[in-house]
Structure formats: C-alpha cells, structure tokens
Amino acid sequence: MHQDGGNTGTIDYAGPLGTNLDVTSAIRGLHILLWTKSGQMIAGYTSIGLTGLKWGLAAVDDSTLEVQSTWYPETDGQTLNVAYMELLLETDQVVVTSKEGQIYIVQLSVTDDGPSLTLNRTVNLTSVLAQDELLLNAMYDTAGNLWFTSGGLRAQGGHGDPEQNSTTIGYIEPDGKIHARHLLNQMVENGIAVSGTTVYVITGPSGTSSHANATGNLYALAPGPGDSIKELWSVPYEAGDLQKPGSFSRGSGATPALLRDQYVAITDNANSRVNLVIYHQEPQTDSEQVVCSVPLFGAGASNVDIAPLAHGDGDRYGVLLCNDYNAPPLYYSDSAGLNGDFNNLTQMAPGVVRVDVAADGRSCEIAWEQKDLRIQSVPLISTKNGLLYGYTQDVDLSLKGFWEWYAVALDWRTGKEVWRVRTGAGGTYNDDYQPGAIGPDGSFYQSVIGGIVKIHDGSP
C-alpha cells in the first residue's frame, strides 16, 4: 500500500501529465496493485462465493484489466490483509497474512499459457499469537527473516477489528525458528517499516494503558540471540485522551516512513493538533532520539491516518501528510445504501501539507499547504515527473448531496494543482480509503468501491 519497505509512498514510474486524459473503469474487485520487474500486475482480489466474500490474489492484464489467474487460501474463512502484503521483486513471490493467523507465500509464474499463482509456503502462527490477537503484518528483512506483528484497525463507524489488549511481534528465521515478543496493553494499528535487518513498529495504547494523556511507543528492533528479539531503541509518543472522530487508531494513525537510512517519520495523537515527529534511525540518547516535531492542521480538527509520504531531494526531505479528522466511515455491505452519507467528504476536515526536514536535522518547517483539499485515499509521488497523485471530491456538489469524484495531481515542489479529472459519480466511485497506483505503462489507477479506475494521457 505504501509502495516499498520504507513506506515512502514514492514510485519511479511517471504518471499522467494531464494531456487529454482518458478515463476508463472496470467492475473488478482489485485492491492494492503491484507490478513485477517484468511488468505483470498482481493485486489483492475479492469475489463473491457460496459462503460470501472471498479474499485472494489475482494476476491481471493491466492493459485490459482482465483477471488472468487467481489464488485463494485453501481454508475457507481466511481474511487476507492485502493492504500490507509484500511483493518480492527478485522472486515474484507475494507475502500476505490472514487475520486468522496464517502467513502465505504465493508464487507468480509466467509461461506461454499466461501467468499463474500457486501457494509456495504457509506459516501457521496461531500457537504464537496470544488470545484475541489477530495477525496483521509480515515482511522480510535483508537476512531472510520474516517479521510479523499482530494488530488491526480500530472500530470506526461501527465496524473494525476488536481492541486487542496485547501485541505479538516476532520473526521467523530462514530455517523456520520463531522468535516472539509479547507486549501487554499495546496494539499495532499500522504497517511496519524495514531497513536492512532493522524493523520499525509503532503501537497505540490499549487495555489499561488507554486513558487520558496516554502514550504509545515506537520501536526499532533487530534479530536477537537465542529466541529473543533485540531492541535497538524505543521511545514513547503522545497518544492523547482518546481515538479521534473518524480515526482507525487509538494512537498514531501513521505507518512509519523511512527517510532514506537517516530518519523515520510518524505522527502522534496529541489532543488538539497531531504532530509530525521525526526520529533518528540510529540509536541516540533518550533526549536526542527525536530530531524535530511539527504541529499539523487546525486546532481541534487534526488527525492523520495515512503514512507520511517521504522523498529526499538533495539536502532536505519532503514529508507529505493528509488530514482526515472526522472522516466518514468505511463502506460495508450493511451500510445504509451505496449512495449514503458515508460518501460525504465535506464532514472531514481538509488539509494536505508538505513539511521539509533538513538532512542535517537543523530545521523542520512547512513548505506548502493546501488548506481546502480533502484526500481520503492513499496518495503517491512519481519521482519521474514530480507529481503527487490523489483522489478527491467536488465540495460544492457534495453539500447538495451529489457525490462526484476526481483524480487530482499536484506539483510536489509547490503544492499547486496541475490537473484534475472527473472519474464518476455516486458511491460506486468512492475510493473507500484505498491507495492509488502508477503502473509501468504510465497510467494512474485508483481502486474504488465499484471496481477500478484507470487514467492515462491521450494524444496531444
């Protein structure tokens, strides 16, 4: 969902520039789009079976959006966490977990007959997880250790994962040996970041730790001797009094984002205004682990539930954040109609901001802010053309109860809007918090409730 193991939200493909844009859509249950080195699209996939909604993976022809091959877990009732799946570019393998405690390694093979997806390996972690924990993350480090955490998304709008009053963090060695560490009254509510053999995990307060003026924790972990896990450092952050309106998290809503091999970025959950907090990746003394902190958006209307986007440019890093305070709920099959009020983005506080962090750590300051723009989806940056791609809504029409959706591109340097194009109307075209993607063909893709939208430049 966040493009790479460092969750930078950047891609080296060039997306559309806005030239005579061509917009197409297809009814496909495609979520989280990834491409192999050879250009084969792989996506999380949902379909309706005899027992209801089925989660799997699909190989897809990105020129036609036709599904070429599918894979589903052999055991029914597995809810795949496709938002945090990982594609290994060197082996064409996909790592995906299920809430029910399984890690699946799925192999993509391409022959003259087309692509196919087959199960390579399953790791059953049900005996490792504590009672009431759900499996969330799995990601390899450079030594071949497969890291994992329990966790989930907190209830929002009446739906979500139950609170878990403990967390399990661990890794599986290449020979199968499992290391695990259990943390009480903490819950992982986001993805993890990996750099080399260091893993960054952020937890929010749960159980007896969830109270006024609570704290969460950011951990830097590494493989340890025996069956242990080495803690390189950990620091608390402000988690405030409670879960903010529209949020999926009691603590930080941000998956950690790595600024090359130097810094790590998160947001906290401070009461009035959440802060972007930048940390050194290397261990420091307790008082020096934090590089800087920048308050975001307006007082009493500030929240971030999407990982910071981060890109290095010479002697500085740009970090982008989107406000989603009081965001509408996710869509579920029992929601009050596909065109219900959950489509109304005007209830969500606006704001998209870029913060510049000096590489030497001496300054952190706001570079630009789009104070009226609302982006609910997970945006991304093209490093090839310097555009930021997102998905938004026509505000004036929304106030009248009409839901019209637009893809939008901003200049990464200035924040100025470069182009926007209408994709469709109604709840069918609601992005429902899903990420956008850019493919090797230069198209921008956006998963929506009704399927998928594809946008590319036309002829001049």
N, C-alpha and C positions, 0 to 999 in steps of 0.2 A: 504493500500500500504506500510505503514511503520511499520507494524506488531503489534503495540499496541498504546494505548492512549498517550504515551510519545514519539512515533515515534522513538524508539531506533533502529529499523532495526534488532532486535535480535529475535531468536526463540529458544525454549527449546527442539526442536526435533533435532536428529542427522541426518545430510545429508550424502550423499555418501562419502566414504573414498577414492574411486578411484580403487577399486578392480574389475577387469574385467567388466568394466562399460557396462551396457546395455542401449541403447538409442532407444526410440520409439517416434513416433509423431502421432498426430491425427488432422484431419481437424475439429476443433471446435472453435467457437468464444468465448473463455473463457478468461476473463481478471480479474485480482485481485482474487487470490484464498485464501479462508478462510476455516477453519475447526472448527466444533463444538467440545465440550468436548467428545462427543460420536464418533467422527471421521468422521462425514458427511461433505463432501466438498460442499461449496457454492461459486459461482463465479458470477461476472458480465458477462453478456451474450449478444452477438449481433447475429442477424439473419436478413435475407432479407425478408421483407414483401411486400405487394402490393404497399405500399407507400414509399418503400425504406428501409434504415437501421433502425432496431428496437433495442432499448436498453431495457434489462430486467435483471433478475436474474435467475440462474439455480442451481438446486441441481444435483450433479454429482457423479457418481461412480468413485472414484479415482483409482480403480484397472483397469478399462476398459476405462475410460474417456468418458463413455456414459452419455448423459444427461438424468436424470431421471424425472425431473419436471422443469417447467419454470413458471415465473411470469412476466407480463408486465403491465405497467400503463394502466388503463382503457382509459385514454385520449390519443389520438394519438399526436405525435409531442413532446413528453417529452424526453429530452436529459439527461440521468442519469449520474451523476458524480460518477461513480463506483470507480474511483481512490481513493476517500476519504470516501467510505462507511464504516460503523462500524458494527461489529458483536458482539452482547451482549451474552456472553457465558452462563450466568445464565438463560436466557430466550429463547435462539435460535432465537432471532429477529435480523433482519438486518435493519439498518438505512441508507437510501440513498436519496440524494436530486436530483432534476432536475434543470437544468439551468433556466427553465421557472417558478421557484418559489415554487415548491412543496417539502415537506418532506414526504417520505413514510416509514412507519414501516411495515416490511414484516415478517410474522411468518413462521418459518420452523416447520413442524410436521412430525413425522416418525411413521408409523403404519406397520402392517404386509404386507400391499399393497405397501409399499415403502414411500419415502419422498414426501412431497407436500409443496408448497409455496403459502400463501394466504395473502392478504392485511389485516393488523390489524388496521391501522390508517393512515389518511392523514392530514397534516397540510398545509394549503394554506397561503403562505406568500406574495402573490402578492401585497396586500394592504400595506404591511410593507416596502417592498423594494422601493427605490427611482427610478425615471425614468431612464431607460437604465441600471439599475443594473441587474446582473444575480446572482442567488443563487449558492453557491459553497459548503460550509461546513455545516455539522451538526454532533454533538457529545454530548453524555450525560456526565454530571458530577456525582459525587457520591451522590448528593442530589436529583437526578432525574430530574434536569433541563436539557433541551435540547438546547444546544448552537448552534448558526448558524452564518454564515457570507455570505455576497455577495462576488463576486470576479470572477476571471477567469485566464486563461493562455494567455499572450500577443501573438499577431501575430508573427509567426516565419515561414519563408519560404513561406509567402503569405497566411497562414492560422492561425486561432486562434480566441480568443474572442476579441471583440472590447474594446478599452480603456474605463474604467468606471471612471468618474471624482468624484465619491463619493463611500463610503463604508458604509454598514449597518452591525453592529454587535449586536447580541441580544441573548436572551434565552427565552424559554417557560417553565413556571413553570408546575409542575405535574397537577395542576388544569386548565391549559390552558392559564393562564395570560401571555401576551407577554411583554417583556422588550426589548427596542431597542435603539441604539445609532447610530447617523449618523455622519460620518467623511467626510469633504469635501477635495477634491484634494488628496485623498489617495485611494489605491486599494489593496485588498488582492489578492496575486498571488500564494499562497501556502496553505497547510493544516494548521490546528491548533493543539495545544497540550493541554491536560487536565490532571491535577493532583489534586485529591480531588475536591474542588469546584473552583479551580483557572484555568483560561484558558489563554493560551499564543497565541497571534495573532500578526503576522508581516505584515506590509503594505509597499508598494512601492509608490513612488511619481507618481501622475497623474495630469492631468489638468495643472493649473498654477504652481503647485509645481514641475513639471517635467522640470528641467532646469540644466544648468551646476552646478556642485558641490551641487547637491540636497541631501536631506536626506530622509530616510524612518523612520519608527517607530516600535518599539517592545513594545507591551502592555501586562501587567499582569492584568487580570480582574477577578472580582468575583461578585456574586449576590449582588444586592443593594436593599435599601428600596423603597417602592412605586413602580414606574415603571422604576426606574433607574438601572444603572449598576455601580458597584464600581470599580474605577481604583486604583489598588494597587500600580502600578508604570508604568511609560513609559519612554523610552529612545530613542533618535534618533541614527541612524547609517548612515555611509557614503553610499550614493546611486550613487555617481559619476555623470558623464555627460550624459550618455545615456545607452540604452539597448545594451548589448554586442552581437557580432555576434553569432548566433545560440542559443541565450537565449530565454526563455519563460517569462522572468521577466524584468521589468524596474528597480526594486530594488533588494532585496535579492531573490535568487532563492531557498532558503532553508526553508522547513517546520521546525519549531522549534523542537529540540530534547532535551528531558529531561535527565539529568544525575542524576538518582535516584531522591531524593527530595531536591537536593542541588543546582544544576546549570542548566542553559538552554543554548543550543548552537545554533548559527545561523552562516551564512556567510553574509558579507555585499556585496556591489557592488562598492567598491573603484576602481578608474580608472585603475591603472596599474596592481595591484595584489589584488584580493579579499582576505579578512581576515576571518579566523575563529574567532568568538567573543564569549567568554564565560561570562555569567551573573549569578549573584546570583539570585536564585528564590525568596528569601525573600527580602522585601524592604530594601534598603540601602540609604545612602545619594547619591545625584546625581553623585558625583565623584567616589563613591565606588561601584556602581551597576555592573560595568564591572570588571570581575576578571582578564581577560587577552585577548590578541589579537595576532594572529599568521598569518603572510602573507603566501599565498599559491601559489605554482607553479611559472612559469616563468613570468617575467615582460612582459606585453603586450599580454599575451596568458594565461589568468587566469580567470576562471569562474566556478561557481558551481550552478547547477540547481536541485540537488537532496538533500534531507535532510541528514544531518550528521548521520552516524551510531554511536551509543554510547553504550559502555559496561563498567561497573565498575568491577575492579579487585583489590581487597584489598585496598591499599592506593592511587590508581590512577584510572582515567577513560581513556579509549582509544576512540578516536573520529576519524572516517574514512570519507574521502571526495574524490570525483572523479571529475577530471577536465573535462569540456565539452565545452571549448572555441571553437567557430566556428563549433559547432556540425551541422550535416546535418539536414534537416527538417524532420518533421513527414511525414508519408505516408498518402496520401488522394486518394480517388477514381479518382480524376482528375490529380494525379501526372503523370509524363511522363514515364509510364510503371513500372511494378512491379520490374524490374531489372535495374532501372535507377540509376543515380548518387547519389540519396539520401541514397543509401546503403554504400557509401564510407566513412568509419570511419577515413581514413587517413587524411582527411581535419581537423579533430578535434584534438586539442592539447591533448597530452597524459598526464597521471599523476594520480596516486592513492596514497594517503598519509594517514598515521595514526599519529595523534597528541595525546600525552599523557598529561593529565591535572591532576596535583596533587590534591588529595582530600582536602588538606589544602589550595589550591589556590596559593601556593608559586611558582609554576613553570608550564609552558605550553611549550612543546617542541616537535619537530618532532621525532617520534620513528623510523619510516622507510618510504621509498618512493619507489614506483615502477614507475620510470620515463618514461618507454616506453609502459606501459599498458593503453589501452583505454577501458573503460567500459561506455557504453551508457545507459544500463538498470539500474534498481534499485537493487543493491546487498543486501545481508543479511548475518548475522552472526549466525552460530549454536553455542549456548552456551554449547552444549553437547560434541562436538568434537573439538571446537576451529578453525573451518574452515570458511573462508569468501567465499561465492559463488557469482559468477558474470557471465557475458556473454560478449564475445569479438569476434574479427575478425582476420583472418590471414592477417597481414600487407603486406607481400611480394606479395601475390596474389591480394590483393586489388589494389595495384599500377599497376597491369596489367589488372584491370577491372573485376576480378573474385571475387565474394563475398562468402567466406567460413566462417561459424560461429562456435564458440566453447563455450561450458561451461567451466569455469575455477574455480579452488579452490585455495585459498591462505591460508597459515598459519597466523592466526590472530596475533600471537605473533611476528613473524619475517617478514612477508610480502613475504616470499618465496613461489613460485608456487609449489603446491603439485601435482596437476594433471590438465590436460585439455583434452577435448574430442570433436571431431567434431560432430556437430548436423545436419548440412545440408548445402546446397549451394543456393545462389540466394536470391532475396528479400522475398521469402516465409518464410525464416528463420531469417529475421531481427527482433530483439526484439522490435523495434519501441518505445524505452523508457519505456517499460513495466517492472514491477517488477518480480523478481524470487520468488519462494516459496519453502518451505520444508514441506512435509506432515508427518503425524504420522507414515506412512509406511517407512520413511527414504529416500524417493525419492526427488530429486530436480526437480522442474517444472519451465519451462520458457514459458510464453506466447510469441508468435511471430505473425507476420502478417498473416501467413497462417493457424494458429491454435495453437497447444500447443506441447511442447517437454517434455518428462519425462525421467529422468535418475536415475538409481539405481545400486547399487553394484550387481555384479553377484557372482557366486560361486567361492571360492578361487581356 
